[in-house]
Amino acid sequence: MNRRNFLRRFVSALGLSVSGAVVGALPARGAAEHEPAGRNYGMGIDIEKCIGCGRCMDACTTENNVPQPFFYRTWVERYVMKNDGNVIVQAINKEGEQPVDPATEHDVLRSFFVPKLCNHCEHPPCVQVCPVGATFKTGDGVVIVDDTRCIGCRYCIQACPYGARYLHPERKTADKCTFCYHRVSKGLLPACVEVCPTQARVFGDLNSTASPLTRLKRMFKIHVLKDHLNTEPKVLYANLDGEVR
Amino acid sequence: MTPELIERMTELSKQASGFIYPNELDVHWSIMIVLYPYLTGLVAGAFILASLVKVFNVKELQPTYRLALLTALAFMLIAPLPLQLHLGHPQRSWEILVSPNPTSAMAMFGFVYLWYLMIVLLLEIWFAYREDLVRLAQRERGPMRWLHRLLTMYSNDVSERAVAFDHKAVHVITIIGIPSAFLLHGYVGFIFGSIKANPWWSSVLMPIVFLFSAIVSGIAMVMLLYMIITPLRGKHIDMVCLDKIASFLFYAVIVDFSLEALDFIHRLYESEESIEILSDLVMNKLMLSLVILQVFLGMIVPFLIMVLIKVLRLDEELRRLLYFLSAILIQLGIFSTRWNVVIGGQMFSKSFRGLTTYKMEFSGLEGLLTAIVVLSLPLIILAILIKILPPWDDQREQPVEVQAQT
């Protein structure tokens, strides 16, 4: 190795390590504190199977101590499509009791329920905008909030296209669905999936070839919400209607 | 949850119409976030007015040059306050500086702000005032003498060469300052314009519209301050200067109005998925603040007044009155613009099926009273700055600058 080559290599190695150190130092600490489990979690929801009982919402509230009422990590929307082309949408309330139906059976073309929750996007806009990196994607694809770092600026709430986030009224930090990360990391199912009486919700590893989620993907045509925003949601819907936003 | 919060949310849920996602009931960015772009806009606009004197050599504006700089500084110092008041955890705000997320537009705030405050504003003001400070310190006694001497940072050379260097430095800083002022406010526009989830905000025009509305508001603010302070000092308003400011204000209003009209027509013509809910929003929620205050009173009326002044040769007294009226209407209009962007953008559901409402608190950290205090603080700071750093050429010992230029 002559001197010129040595210098060239030395300088490029130095440059690489310096830029590596800078890039490594820049992202907020949160990301490094969680061990990835080598999975890519997702949820599947079959609209045809949801009966709107609201037990998923109850279970979520109990499991995650969601502030009551008015705040939701998961909720269920009811769509009533009428013969005249109008669509009535309501969020069913937490007791699972149905709101008063404004349409008579005669007017109704069809109706269905749509469970909603954080989509744990592959490209999450909330993570992109968080100024301090308090919200981040874990190694296994779950988007969570570190409430010891969140400054409560609410930029992530603005950036979420799905209304999945809220400001926790006591903690004053952003809060949202975690796919029950505390359960999932112990090999359990998220609370909402666990209690669903019709198995409308399934959960699993998108990388796995043999999970209920993979079976759902094989059996149905899959849609995601607000596809055009290129967030690549990991909550996959079977039998989703075009009216659902 | 506190009973107050439950009461508030119950009230909001009664006022929401159509379908909104259940977490969208409350408006998250309050009047404090309306104040932030309004204040930074005034900073950028006032600085642009000052730079007209130094870079574009518009000599008629010399009487307002230093006032414009001090105005920019006074508003700049308060600009981060509403953000701080808004945070859920204000004690953690320093994390934005020490551990910023490089993909976050908001994380850049601290750096843009510090760059503008330290490199542009403070440095330019120091060079613009250094000679005066030295002379003031020589003449005065007591604490003011010490203050001024401290402010010169013991750089006491007022030789021709040193003063020429000051002038050159001011020139260079202003040249750096113009793109920086564009950055400062264009960046605030980007914070909103880059949110693809929100069709009311998501627009590539947003930073540019913000910028020109900033220039409009800043020029109008300096004009207003000049017209208020000069008679209070028992002096006459320099009409050549005032006409010139009004002229620039007029051109800025034309550009701003055209950009906003373009944005409006573009949205209407493209008629995307969100157009129905956005028209609902304008017709039901923003009629007063957008159609009446922002467009009619804040833009069309002052524009017509200024056309009138240009066409008819009105006498000085009447011109002053009409300029004053226009400048106030423009402030009202630009404040409404900020309101309509920030609050308007949160009053429709991202399901595009319903509207919610904003209930401003009266007292409380994010309430009306705090907003009034935050808005008056820059004026108090400006009054103190004017005492310490007299911006008036007629009070200067030796108006070297004017002599040098003529």
Interface residues (C-beta under 8 A of the other chain):
Chain A: L26 P27 A28 R29 P67 Q68 P69 F70 F71 Y72 W75 E77 I88 V89 Q90 A91 K116 P125 V127 Q128 V129 C130 P131 V132 G133 R149 C150 I151 G152 C153 R154 Y155 I157 Q158 A159 C160 P161 Y162 G163 A164 R165 Y166 L167 P169 E170 R171 K172 T173 L229 R245
Chain B: M1 T2 L5 I6 M9 S13 F19 I20 Y21 P22 N23 E24 L25 D26 H28 W29 L83 H86 L87 G88 H89 P90 R92 S93 E95 I96 S99 P100 N101 P102 T103 S104 A105 M106 A107 F109 I191 I195 K196 A197 N198 Q346 S349 K350 S351 F352 R353
